[in-house]
């Protein structure tokens, strides 16, 4: 695949080749962590799991029927 892509890029005008290069650099920067290793999307998702732990709570009576609806049951 990379040879096909390279051949296609060579067929583009120079200004478009530069645009492709800039986009590739953007993608590399986006998926490279501070340590320099490339992270997959799954790694990024795994890293963000649990970010709200302890910040969200549910009332103890969450499943109880509200007083206003007891007449309808």
C-alpha atoms as an extended CHARMM CRD file, in Angstrom:
* protein
*
        73  EXT
         1         1  UNK       CA              0.0000000000        0.0000000000        0.0000000000  PROA      1               0.0000000000
         2         2  UNK       CA              2.7330000000        2.5250000000        0.8580000000  PROA      2               0.0000000000
         3         3  UNK       CA              4.2790000000        2.2670000000       -2.6250000000  PROA      3               0.0000000000
         4         4  UNK       CA              0.8950000000        2.9730000000       -4.2310000000  PROA      4               0.0000000000
         5         5  UNK       CA              0.3670000000        5.9740000000       -1.9850000000  PROA      5               0.0000000000
         6         6  UNK       CA              3.8380000000        7.2950000000       -2.7080000000  PROA      6               0.0000000000
         7         7  UNK       CA              3.2620000000        7.0070000000       -6.4550000000  PROA      7               0.0000000000
         8         8  UNK       CA             -0.0320000000        8.8560000000       -6.1270000000  PROA      8               0.0000000000
         9         9  UNK       CA              1.5890000000       11.6250000000       -4.0980000000  PROA      9               0.0000000000
        10        10  UNK       CA              4.3080000000       12.0020000000       -6.7430000000  PROA      10              0.0000000000
        11        11  UNK       CA              1.5920000000       12.6540000000       -9.3350000000  PROA      11              0.0000000000
        12        12  UNK       CA              0.2650000000       15.6310000000       -7.3700000000  PROA      12              0.0000000000
        13        13  UNK       CA              1.4670000000       19.1900000000       -7.9790000000  PROA      13              0.0000000000
        14        14  UNK       CA              4.1840000000       20.3810000000       -5.5410000000  PROA      14              0.0000000000
        15        15  UNK       CA              1.8250000000       22.5160000000       -3.4680000000  PROA      15              0.0000000000
        16        16  UNK       CA             -0.5010000000       19.5410000000       -2.9430000000  PROA      16              0.0000000000
        17        17  UNK       CA              2.4630000000       17.3200000000       -2.0660000000  PROA      17              0.0000000000
        18        18  UNK       CA              3.3480000000       19.8110000000        0.6640000000  PROA      18              0.0000000000
        19        19  UNK       CA             -0.2600000000       19.6740000000        1.8900000000  PROA      19              0.0000000000
        20        20  UNK       CA             -0.0770000000       15.8660000000        2.1100000000  PROA      20              0.0000000000
        21        21  UNK       CA              3.2140000000       16.1090000000        4.0090000000  PROA      21              0.0000000000
        22        22  UNK       CA              1.7130000000       18.6190000000        6.4440000000  PROA      22              0.0000000000
        23        23  UNK       CA             -1.2680000000       16.3390000000        7.0420000000  PROA      23              0.0000000000
        24        24  UNK       CA              1.0060000000       13.3550000000        7.6900000000  PROA      24              0.0000000000
        25        25  UNK       CA              2.9970000000       15.4200000000       10.1900000000  PROA      25              0.0000000000
        26        26  UNK       CA             -0.2490000000       16.4840000000       11.8720000000  PROA      26              0.0000000000
        27        27  UNK       CA             -1.3370000000       12.8490000000       12.2350000000  PROA      27              0.0000000000
        28        28  UNK       CA              2.0530000000       11.8330000000       13.6100000000  PROA      28              0.0000000000
        29        29  UNK       CA              1.9550000000       14.6480000000       16.1690000000  PROA      29              0.0000000000
        30        30  UNK       CA             -1.6050000000       13.8010000000       17.1300000000  PROA      30              0.0000000000
        31        31  UNK       CA             -0.8600000000       10.1480000000       17.8560000000  PROA      31              0.0000000000
        32        32  UNK       CA              2.5660000000       10.5400000000       19.4080000000  PROA      32              0.0000000000
        33        33  UNK       CA              2.6960000000       10.9430000000       23.1630000000  PROA      33              0.0000000000
        34        34  UNK       CA              5.1470000000       13.0000000000       25.1850000000  PROA      34              0.0000000000
        35        35  UNK       CA              7.3990000000        9.9560000000       25.5360000000  PROA      35              0.0000000000
        36        36  UNK       CA              7.7460000000        9.7400000000       21.7830000000  PROA      36              0.0000000000
        37        37  UNK       CA              5.9430000000        6.4550000000       21.3540000000  PROA      37              0.0000000000
        38        38  UNK       CA              2.9760000000        6.2980000000       19.0430000000  PROA      38              0.0000000000
        39        39  UNK       CA             -0.3410000000        5.6550000000       20.7360000000  PROA      39              0.0000000000
        40        40  UNK       CA             -3.2260000000        3.8970000000       19.1220000000  PROA      40              0.0000000000
        41        41  UNK       CA             -6.7700000000        5.1650000000       19.5250000000  PROA      41              0.0000000000
        42        42  UNK       CA             -7.4320000000        2.2610000000       21.8980000000  PROA      42              0.0000000000
        43        43  UNK       CA             -4.5050000000        3.3970000000       24.0800000000  PROA      43              0.0000000000
        44        44  UNK       CA             -5.9330000000        6.9110000000       24.2490000000  PROA      44              0.0000000000
        45        45  UNK       CA             -9.3860000000        5.5980000000       25.1840000000  PROA      45              0.0000000000
        46        46  UNK       CA             -7.9170000000        3.3130000000       27.8380000000  PROA      46              0.0000000000
        47        47  UNK       CA             -5.9740000000        6.2340000000       29.2840000000  PROA      47              0.0000000000
        48        48  UNK       CA             -9.1680000000        8.2960000000       29.6610000000  PROA      48              0.0000000000
        49        49  UNK       CA            -11.2630000000        5.5960000000       31.3020000000  PROA      49              0.0000000000
        50        50  UNK       CA            -12.2430000000        6.4170000000       34.8540000000  PROA      50              0.0000000000
        51        51  UNK       CA            -11.6170000000       10.1550000000       34.5840000000  PROA      51              0.0000000000
        52        52  UNK       CA            -14.8880000000       10.9450000000       36.4030000000  PROA      52              0.0000000000
        53        53  UNK       CA            -14.4920000000        8.3880000000       39.1770000000  PROA      53              0.0000000000
        54        54  UNK       CA            -15.6760000000        9.9070000000       42.4450000000  PROA      54              0.0000000000
        55        55  UNK       CA            -17.1960000000       12.9540000000       40.7250000000  PROA      55              0.0000000000
        56        56  UNK       CA            -20.5800000000       11.4150000000       39.9120000000  PROA      56              0.0000000000
        57        57  UNK       CA            -23.0460000000       10.0270000000       42.4220000000  PROA      57              0.0000000000
        58        58  UNK       CA            -26.5210000000        8.5420000000       42.3320000000  PROA      58              0.0000000000
        59        59  UNK       CA            -29.0100000000        9.1400000000       45.1210000000  PROA      59              0.0000000000
        60        60  UNK       CA            -29.7800000000        6.1520000000       47.3550000000  PROA      60              0.0000000000
        61        61  UNK       CA            -33.4800000000        6.4200000000       46.4970000000  PROA      61              0.0000000000
        62        62  UNK       CA            -32.8960000000        6.6230000000       42.7260000000  PROA      62              0.0000000000
        63        63  UNK       CA            -35.0530000000        3.5600000000       41.9430000000  PROA      63              0.0000000000
        64        64  UNK       CA            -37.8410000000        4.4480000000       44.3650000000  PROA      64              0.0000000000
        65        65  UNK       CA            -41.1310000000        5.5930000000       42.8710000000  PROA      65              0.0000000000
        66        66  UNK       CA            -41.7420000000        9.3210000000       43.4390000000  PROA      66              0.0000000000
        67        67  UNK       CA            -44.6960000000       10.1270000000       45.7060000000  PROA      67              0.0000000000
        68        68  UNK       CA            -46.5410000000       11.8790000000       42.8500000000  PROA      68              0.0000000000
        69        69  UNK       CA            -46.6500000000        8.6740000000       40.7680000000  PROA      69              0.0000000000
        70        70  UNK       CA            -47.7680000000        6.2210000000       43.4730000000  PROA      70              0.0000000000
        71        71  UNK       CA            -51.4460000000        6.8760000000       42.5690000000  PROA      71              0.0000000000
        72        72  UNK       CA            -50.8330000000        5.5310000000       39.0670000000  PROA      72              0.0000000000
        73        73  UNK       CA            -49.3390000000        2.2000000000       40.1340000000  PROA      73              0.0000000000
